Each structure stands twice: as structure tokens, then as C-alpha cells.
Amino acid sequence: MSADLVVLGGTVHTFDQRDRVVTGLAVRSGRVLAVGEVRRHIGPATRVIDLGGRTVLPGINDSHLHAAWMGARWPHTLLEDNEFVEPEVTDVDSAQEAILRAGDVCAALGITSYTEPGLGPGETGCFSQTVLEQYAWLAARRLLRARVTVLRLFGRLDGPSTLPDFARGLLTPPPRADPSWLAVNGVKIFADGIPPMRTAWTHHCYPDGSKGALLVQGVDEADRAANLRMMVELAHLAGVQVGVHATGERSVEAVLEVLADRPGGRHYIVHGDLVTPDQLRRMAAAGIGLTAQPVIAAAMTGAVAEALGPEVAARAWPLAEAFDSGLPLTLSSDAPVVTPDWRVHLASAAERLGSKGVDPDLVRRLLRCWTTAAAYQDGAEDWKGSLVPGKVADFCVLAADPLTLPAADLPSVAVLATFVGGRQVFGAEVA
């Protein structure tokens, strides 16, 4: 059978169950037709790309990226030189323009999927219901340059929410869309804030003696915790995936009190700054995932030390323990808080794990956090995340093989081209 596209003459990391590394890839009708020896699939109309020794990876899937916000701010981030900066004035006039600009940024980085974590009627601007509607409009016209998963938000970003608003929101249908391009099957709950702002809910004391609090509204601490647990319970019973922004270990515990005995649903904790090793083990047993941001961890360690002391900061963001626990772990950017460049985040994660020199096993494991693990979080591992016949042909071409380099060198490896469903969305002619 002839292919629409054949890529050969390089290194193709399939990230299949056997971690096969092959030299070629054939694509037909947007799907992987074959891997390995693919010359037999070259026909009269086949586009052939000779990699010339370059490397192909499955498309990068950022599991926590505020794309519309990033598109509106680009090229500025919220954290620059480890300091929070005021938003820059941009020339973006609409949500649609912000989404399209974000698509361009993602394509240039080899990002073929991302999760937009928090859009809904309680918010304005880059997090509003209008943005979700614009995503649906663009998806219907095949104008998106990456596949998008959306978590709906029935409260305020980094702010309060109420149980009645959340319950009503769960009953409202999401916009209809092709789920291979726009999947709206989850909700976001803000349990607490962040340690540097003294708003993470924790057993530790901040300098003023406080311990933070839940953002979920209630008459007192016990009522707020009960309302948070009820929100998670309602979503679980409705068959809706929940991503809970929880940075303090008390917030994580409140979620575990509901989900530890209710496996399934692929629910996950977002950030988990102060999560404990015991909580990680319990999360793994219940199939609860974690999405972490290595660059933010590196940038904010000093601020956490100021807020909660150096001993707490030294135990924060326990990436090694998360790996060892076996829970579903994804790494993400949280852009535009920091850069969306996954290469920088992977290098930061490797440094945090003590990696020095060439360590292909670790780099492969970290890359899976941006590919196969992220596809699992999306509930889409059957059709994306790896380069296996039958799955979508989402991949990027790199100038060098990241598994043959020290992780610290990865940020300098150029992304030469990006393909989504076999269609090139970034890069000039590779060969």
C-alpha cells in the first residue's frame, strides 16, 4: 500500500511497548502506516523525506499549558529571572488570535498536543467560556495546529469556587467537537494557592503563623474541606476526569480521602508541590496521577524556603519519589508562567534527579512523561502518544538524538519540523 509520506534515513523513536528504534516511518491518511523498512510504501505520489541521520520523536504532549494566555502574552512569561513580572501589553485582539498564535509557538517546539487547564463561565479574558467556544469554532474548521484537551472551570482561576456553581456546571454540556482535535472531558478544581504566596494549605507554618486555606468556599475550614471532597465526588460519579490544583499536602490529603477508594477516572493532582512520599504511594495505588513542572520547581525553591523554611523546601517537588512510586506522572510547562520549551523542562528534571553525562534510560523515561504518559492522562493512549501503526502520525524532527546527549545539552537541539496527523505544521523542507 502506498503512503502519503515516508520518512527514512534517520533514527525514529517509536516509544512503543518495546521502545523500538527504527530507521523509517510511513504515513497514510494521517495515521502511521508502518515503521521500520518502509521503502516498499513509496508510490508515485508519496512525499519522501530523507532525514540524513536526524531523529524523529512522537509529538510532544504538554499536559498543562495555558495556551490562550500564552498566545496573548507571547513572547513574555510570568516568571522571568525567577521573579514575577507584570503582564505585557500585546497586539492580540481576540481569543481566536491568541489560540492561533499559541499554535504557532507549539508547532515550532514540536508540541502536537496540549491540555488547556481551566476554561469556563466563571472567568474572563484568556480563561473564559468564550475561549472554549473559539476552540470549538477553530476545531470544526480544522484550523487548530495541535490537538487540545480542555479542563472546564466552574470557579475562578487561582481563586474561589462554590459547591452549587460546580454542581450546576457539571450539568452543562460541553461544546460538540471531534475529540481527536478538541476533547472536553474534564474539570479543574482549585483547592488552594501556592507556597510562595502563603496560600498553599499545609500543616507547616508560614512566618505569620498561618497555614494557608482552601479556596473552595465554606463557613469554616471543615466545611470548605467537605465541599472540596463533594466536588471531587460529584465529578467522579459523573464520569468526569478531575485535575485538582493542589500544592499543599493538606489539599492533596483532602482529595485522597475521596479517591483513594475509588479507582478509575484517571484523576490527577496538578503541581503537588508539598506532596509527601506516603501520599505518592497512595496515589499510585488508586491510579491518581501527578503533573509536575520542573522549571517552576527550580525557580521557586528559594521562595518556598522563605515561606516555609529550608527543610520544607528541600522536600518539595519530590520528583524522584514520584517516579519510584509508579503513579501516572506527566511533566508539563504551565506556560506562560515559564517557558513552554519542553527541552528546557526535561533538562531541568534531569538535573533535579542528579543526572550527569549521557543517560539514555533516564532521558527516555522523561520523554515518556511528555508523550505516552500524557496520552494516557488524556485517555487517548489507544490512538496517540507513540509511533505505532494505526495511531495518528504526530511527530517532530530533531537535529540530534536526545538519547545520545547529556540532558543538559538538549535545549540546544533544534526542532526542525513538526507534523500533526501527517501534515507538516512547522519547518521548511527537511531534506
Secondary structure, 3 states (H helix, E strand, C coil): CCCCEEEEEEEEECCCCCCCEEEEEEEECCEEEEECCCHHHCCCCCEEEECCCCEEEECEEECCCCHHHHHHHCCCCCEECCEECCCCCCCCCCHHHHHHHHHHHHHHCCEEEEEEEEEECCCCHHHEHHHHHHHHHHHHCCCCCCEEEEEEECCCCCCCECHHHHHHHHHCCCCCCCCCCEEEEEEEEECCCCHHHCCCCCCCCCCCCCCCCCCECCCCHHHHHHHHHHHHHHHHHCCCEEEEEECCHHHHHHHHHHHCCCCCCCCEEEECCCCCHHHHHHHHHHCCEEEECHHHHHHHHHHHHHHHCHHHHHHCCCHHHHHHHCCCEEECCCCCCCCCCHHHHHHHHHHHCCCCCECHHHHHHHHHHCCHHHHHHCCCCCCCCCCCCCCECCEEEECCCHHHCEHHHHHHCCEEEEEECCEEEECCCCC
